[in-house]
Amino acid sequence: MLNLMKVQVGQSIRLKNGTVAEVVDNIGDGIWLQLRLPGSGEEELVHCEEMVELVEQ
C-alpha cells in the first residue's frame, strides 16, 4: 500500500488507468494528492484509491 503521508512534491505516481502523473502538492491528509497530468499539464486532486505506486524516475 502506498503511504501518501511520505510522498513528496516532484515524485511520480502511477494511476490505475496507467497514467503517470507528477505530484505538485501533498495535502497531508493521507488521502488526496494534487497531480499534474501528462500531455495537458492540467492539475487535479486525485484520491488514494486511484493510485497504484510510486514511479522511480
N, C-alpha and C positions, 0 to 999 in steps of 0.2 A: 504494500500500500504506500502511496505517495504521501509524505508528510509535508503538507503545504506550509506549515509554520517555518520550515527551513529553506524554502525556495526563495531565491534571491533575484532581484531585477537583473535582466540580461541573460538569464538562463532560458533554455528552450524546453517546451513541453509538447509531447505528442498527445493529440486528442484521439478519441475513439474513432473518428472518421478518417484518421491517418494524417491529418494536417499537423504540421509542426509550427508552433507559434512562439513568439518571444514574450517573456514576462516583462511588462513595463511597470507594474505596481503589484505589491503583495499587500492586500488589505489587512492581513494579520489576524484574520478570524479563523483560518484553517479550512475555509470552505470556498472562498472566491479568490480568483486572480484576475487582474487586468492584463489581457494579452493583446499583442499586435499580430494580426492575421497576415500571412504572406500574400503577396500579389496586390491586394487592395490597400494594405497598410493601415486599415481601419483597426481601431482598438475596441475591445469588447470585454465585459465581465463574463467570466466562464466559471461555471460551477464545478466542484471537485469530481462529481460523477461523470463528467465529460472527459476527464484527464486520465491518461494511461500511465505515462512515465516521463522522467526527465530524459532529455536527449543530450548526449555529450557532443560538444562542437569540436 
